[in-house]
C-alpha cells in the first residue's frame, strides 16, 4: 500500500524509517492546493494522511479518477502527536 503523508508527524517516527511505500511530504500541509493535487496525481497513493486541511473535492475526484480503485484519507482532527 502506497501512503502519502502530507503533514508533520512525530520526528522520532519520521526518522525511524517509514519504509519505501511511504512518501513523507510535510511541506504539502502549508503549500497550495495545486501542489497537493499535483502530488496526488503523480504518485497516486492508496492512502493520504493529512492534518486538519482536507483536499478540495475537485482534487479528491481527480485522484480517485486516476487511481481507479478505493483510496483512503486519514485526517487529524484534534490535538496530540501522531
NORQUIZI-V996042 format. One line per field, one symbol per residue. ss: DSSP state (2 for helix, 1 for strand, 0 for the rest). psi: psi as a letter, one per 40 degrees, with the letter a starting at -180 (. if undefined). burial: I if it has 24 or more other ideal C-beta (glycine too) atoms within 12 Angstrom, else O. A space follows every 10 residues. Layout:
BEGIN
ss: ???
psi: ???
burial: ???
END
This chain:
BEGIN
ss: 0011100000 2222200000 0111022220 0022222222 2220001111 0000002222 2222222000 0111100000 00
psi: hhhhhfihih ddddeeheie ehhhgdddde iidddddddd dddgidihhi bdhiiidddd dddddddfih iihhhheiii i.
burial: OIIIIIIOIO OOOOOOOOOO OIIIIIOIIO OOOOOIIOII OOIIIIIIII IOOOIOOOII OIIOOOOOOO IOIOOOOOOO OO
END
